[in-house]
Amino acid sequence: MTSGERLIALLAPQPGEQILDVGCGIGDLTAQIAATGAQVTGLDHSAVLLEQARLRYPPITWIHADFLLAEPAPIYDAVFSHAALHWIGHYAEAAVRLHGWLRPGGRIAVSLGGLTPALAMMESGLPSATALEGTLRAAGFEVVRIDSEPGLLLAAARWPR
């Protein structure tokens, strides 16, 4: 199972849920989430990648925006982000933004690292599991799970109950 598939399993998308995929790229994982019956929106800053996503998966809604500059709207049941937030950096700001896209009771599933050999150069820039947990808690999340392995962090968190 790939790290993207593991992250989708951690997200556990449900039919009818509104889910935002941050850093969706060409949309392959976005489409896998949509196949569960969830209503998925893909967001990416790359117009080139989004054009490919639109051609490959026309029924999905695609947004061209910079995640840190886009105005959050709390309309999503869940936010998913695979191998994208490490490119954004600013983890504390990103965590607050993730929270801002969620409805009360919402959840996130995110990964940092783990996509390509080029990321090996970035491994030293990835936060530790403990640091990521602290960042998510500071943004208002209850951390459900963090899986850590060399060059990869998978995390699931939700609004506190």
Rosetta blueprint (number, residue, H / E / L):
1 M L
2 T L
3 S H
4 G H
5 E H
6 R H
7 L H
8 I H
9 A H
10 L H
11 L H
12 A L
13 P L
14 Q L
15 P L
16 G L
17 E L
18 Q E
19 I E
20 L E
21 D E
22 V E
23 G L
24 C L
25 G L
26 I L
27 G L
28 D H
29 L H
30 T H
31 A H
32 Q H
33 I H
34 A H
35 A L
36 T L
37 G L
38 A L
39 Q E
40 V E
41 T E
42 G E
43 L E
44 D E
45 H L
46 S L
47 A H
48 V H
49 L H
50 L H
51 E H
52 Q H
53 A H
54 R H
55 L H
56 R H
57 Y L
58 P L
59 P L
60 I L
61 T E
62 W E
63 I E
64 H E
65 A L
66 D L
67 F L
68 L L
69 L L
70 A L
71 E L
72 P L
73 A L
74 P L
75 I L
76 Y E
77 D E
78 A E
79 V E
80 F E
81 S E
82 H L
83 A L
84 A L
85 L H
86 H H
87 W H
88 I H
89 G L
90 H L
91 Y H
92 A H
93 E H
94 A H
95 A H
96 V H
97 R H
98 L H
99 H H
100 G H
101 W L
102 L E
103 R E
104 P E
105 G E
106 G E
107 R E
108 I E
109 A E
110 V E
111 S E
112 L E
113 G E
114 G L
115 L L
116 T L
117 P H
118 A H
119 L H
120 A H
121 M H
122 M H
123 E H
124 S H
125 G H
126 L L
127 P L
128 S L
129 A H
130 T H
131 A H
132 L H
133 E H
134 G H
135 T H
136 L H
137 R H
138 A H
139 A L
140 G L
141 F L
142 E E
143 V E
144 V E
145 R E
146 I E
147 D E
148 S E
149 E E
150 P L
151 G L
152 L E
153 L E
154 L E
155 A E
156 A E
157 A E
158 R E
159 W L
160 P L
161 R L
